[in-house]
Amino acid sequence: MATRIRPSSKRCAVIGGSGFLGRHLVERLVEKGYSVAVFDIAQRYEVSGVTFHQGDLCNKQDLLKVLKDVSLVFHCASPAPGCNDRNLFWRVNVEGTRTVIQACQQAGVQKLVLTSSASVVFEGTDIMNGKEDLPYAKRPIDYYTETKIKQEKLVLEACSKEKDFLTVAIRPHGIFGPRDPQLVPILVDTARKGKMKFIIGDGTNLVDFTYVDNVVHGHILAAEHLRPDSPLCGKAYHITNDDPIRFWDFMSQVLVGLGYDAPRYHLPYSLVYGIAMLLWIITFLLRPVVNIKPTFTPMRVALAGTHHYYSCSRAKQDMGYQPVSSAYRPLDRGKNGDIGAVAQSRRTGEEV
């Protein structure tokens, strides 16, 4: 009986590789000598030596064309957290991930690394130095979190040493960096509308913002340490800067970098959260008649007004994780791939 030839461990595919995190991951993998294929709904850039494939995440045949002779898959495709389309979240994060798992198993992929989210344990209340053994949120406060929980469960439950298919989930939090499509654009839009004058709560709440290089580093470490005899199999890992910062201090630095005033006035957290919840209920009830997309959501209020930072101790112990970018120093390094450069580029139209 012929022995099946195992594909090279340096042959990988990045599903969602045209996105913010995906592109950074692709570029770093190429630097490390990996052969990379990208699968996404659209191609948004070019990298020498990288092959791009466009297709439907829910179409297994589209995926199988990309996964031939691939040993490692990174799955970081997801609608943006601010999207309000539950059907889209369900189709991509749940149905799409189920199809990814089936395609990987059929193609003989040995490793699947999922980009999950620390939000899977967040219910809008304080989390301080949270560990991975926190229970999944029983009352997710947006569709993104609801479907990311289901997605992570699917991936981790699929891990099987007997079937030679190993899985791991990376839970980043508050990703920022060059080419950021979320944090800075939302801040710019909000500041232009004069809505960034108020601090929600007392302004002392600590949160994790994670530089994109650290997130990429965590993904690659997980892939390289994921073996049948490793503790990573079927587990989730927090990846952050490992240095929580006051949410409103961070926001103020970014806003000042954009040329806007830092927020100065305080509003009670409970009042603002209650108003946001009421607006969310109203928009939900009106959805059959009119589609309203409020920027003032319960999730955004909760993220702005509570403590939510996470321990990286498991990642340090099991795969030797240490941040490769020093916490928030990139805020002050100008044109060096940092948030300050991103802020300036958003004002000038310049590519960072």
Disulfide bonds with the S-S distance in Angstrom:
none
